[in-house]
Amino acid sequence: MTPLIEAADLKALTPGTYTLIDARGFGNSRERYEQGHLPGALYVDLEQLAAHPEDAAVGGRHPLPAAAEFAGLLGSLGMTPDSHVIVYDDKAAANPAARFWWMLKAIGHSQVQVLNGGLQAAIDAGMEVTTDLTAEPQATTYPVPAGFDGTVTIEEVMEAAKDPARMVIDVRETPRYNGDTEPLDLVAGHIPGAVNIPYLTNLAGGKYRPAEELADQYEQALGKVAPEKVIVHCGSGVTACHTLLALEQAGIKGAKLYVGSWSEWSRRDLPVGKVSPDTGERTETPPAEKK
C-alpha cells in the first residue's frame, strides 16, 4: 500500500470499507472541521497525537504520547489493526495528517494512507463537503503496542550530525534554519551539521510531487548515506513526518524521526549553527554565547 492515495481513488472506494480521519491540528482546527469536512470523517486534533510536557527541554513541544494512550485513541475511533485508514488535513499533510500516518506505521499498522493534496484535492475532484458531524463509531479495543519504532534520542542526533556516514535533515523553512528568524522556539538557528531540505520541496501545486521526482531529489541529497542512517527533524516532530512520508513514497525506507526536534535541542544549552544571509558563511555558537 502506497503512503499516498489520490482523491480520485478515494472517491472510488466503497464507504464503510475504510476509516476516514480529518486531522488538521493547530489553531481553530475544530472550528474549521465543523465548517466543512468530508462525509464520514472523524476529527483528530494534534493534541491527541502528542503528550503534554511540563518542560519542552525533555522531548520537545510535541513528544509522542504513551503507547497505551495512542491505542485508546485508535479504539475510540473504532479502529483495529486491520483497518484501512485514510487521513487528510487542509495543509498538504504538513499538519497532523502525516504525523498520524507516521505514528500508525511506527506501531506496525500497515494499512494507512494520506490523501495527496488534502481537503482541497478532494474538493477539486468533486467530492462532497458537509457540515454534518460524523456519528461516533462503535469503540474497539486496539492492542497496546510495545512502543513507536523509528525514533532517535538527542544523544544519537549529536553523534549523527558529526558523522559523514549519517545525515540529519532539518525540514524547516530556510530562514529558520539559517537563524534569521524563529517564531516558535527560544533560539534561532539549527543543529550544527544538519542539512536543510525544506518540506516544501516535497510539494508542487499543493500536492506531493511524483514519486520519481522525490526519488531523484533525495537520492541526490543522500548520496552514499544509507536511508537507515538518515534522521529527520523539524521544529517539534510534526512537519518532519511530511518528509518521512515523501521518502517512503519515493521508495527510500528506513529514515528515523527525531521527535524532540529543534524545540528540544534549542532548550538544552547546546551549540547552535547559523548561516549568514549575505555571505552564506556558516558559524557555530557555543552554548554560553547563544544569548
PyMOL commands that set and color helices and strands:
alter all, ss='L'
color gray80, all
select helices_A, chain A and resi 7-12+29-35+46-49+67-76+96-106+118-124+154-160+174-178+199-202+211-222+227-229+240-249+261-265+287-289
alter helices_A, ss='H'
color red, helices_A
select strands_A, chain A and resi 4-5+19-22+42-43+85-88+112-115+167-170+195-196+203-204+207-208+230-233+256-257+272-275+282-285
alter strands_A, ss='S'
color yellow, strands_A
deselect
rebuild
show_as cartoon
